[in-house]
Amino acid sequence: MIEYRKARLADVEEMLELVQFFADKGLMLPRSRHALYEGIREYQVARVGAKLAGIGALRVLWRDLAEIRTLATAAAYQKQGIGRRLVQLLLAEADEMDCNSVFTLTYQTRFFEKMGFHRVEKESLPQKVWQECINCVKFPNCDEIALVYPARET
Ligand SMILES: CC(C)(COP(=O)(O)OP(=O)(O)OC[C@H]1O[C@@H](n2cnc3c(N)ncnc32)[C@H](O)[C@@H]1OP(=O)(O)O)[C@@H](O)C(=O)NCCC(=O)NCCS
């Protein structure tokens, strides 16, 4: 059975391993242990028994602007709906906060399109998005693709 819940401090070592696994393959950006502890409240996790199966985070950047980031399903658990469920949980969190604009920067465009996101020009995102990019190893040559989730009808 897959358990979905907010991350706990005891998850951090496994989260670090999971992120590093995909970061080494160039699929996602690395995260330091400190960044994971600092941002722990942003994460949802999926656990299968004693094993961490997936993670994903929602970072609020500004009024009505949040990013889904650091989404990963462990290789052994992919294609079982975990990524989808994590995205749904993160979108629900955004919704609860009345945040109507959720975006992601990713290489997994097909996956996010299946989740209802659509591609946009990176330059169309608010400037606030780029504040953190200066600390990224890829700055200023970002090759990630921007996708946004459609705002709900109000
Ligand atoms: C992207 C990722 C999180 C998807 O997780 P997952 O748990 O395998 O995804 P799901 O099983 O929920 O898939 C949901 C749907 O997307 C599809 N899908 C999953 N990964 C896909 C991919 N890489 N490309 C295209 N479609 C994909 C599934 O087939 C499924 O489609 P269906 O509803 O038609 O059956 C996972 O492949 C991953 O961790 N990749 C490495 C890390 C990474 O690149 N993260 C993104 C950084 S933001």
The ligand as an ORCA input file, in Angstrom:
! r2SCAN-3c Opt
* xyz 0 1
  C       8.472     12.351    -13.892
  C       8.220     11.330    -12.799
  C       8.116     12.048    -11.474
  C       6.898     10.588    -13.116
  O       6.581      9.776    -12.002
  P       5.706      8.432    -12.087
  O       5.351      8.081    -10.697
  O       6.389      7.421    -12.906
  O       4.437      8.969    -12.894
  P       2.949      8.334    -12.942
  O       3.040      6.853    -12.824
  O       2.084      9.048    -11.976
  O       2.522      8.714    -14.417
  C       1.338      9.411    -14.716
  C       1.201      9.412    -16.233
  O       2.348     10.035    -16.837
  C       3.029      9.096    -17.678
  N       4.465      9.310    -17.498
  C       5.201      9.035    -16.414
  N       6.466      9.426    -16.610
  C       6.512      9.936    -17.856
  C       7.530     10.515    -18.639
  N       8.765     10.624    -18.194
  N       7.201     10.951    -19.885
  C       5.933     10.841    -20.355
  N       4.919     10.311    -19.654
  C       5.214      9.869    -18.426
  C       2.585      7.724    -17.203
  O       2.706      6.762    -18.224
  C       1.142      7.996    -16.818
  O       0.366      8.096    -18.001
  P      -1.123      7.498    -18.084
  O      -1.926      8.277    -17.080
  O      -1.507      7.752    -19.488
  O      -0.996      6.061    -17.716
  C       9.325     10.246    -12.772
  O       9.519      9.741    -14.091
  C      10.661     10.727    -12.238
  O      10.881     10.747    -11.032
  N      11.607     11.097    -13.128
  C      12.946     11.457    -12.725
  C      13.002     12.750    -11.963
  C      12.446     13.895    -12.774
  O      12.782     14.079    -13.939
  N      11.582     14.700    -12.131
  C      10.971     15.865    -12.702
  C      11.723     17.066    -12.225
  S      10.609     18.407    -11.880
*
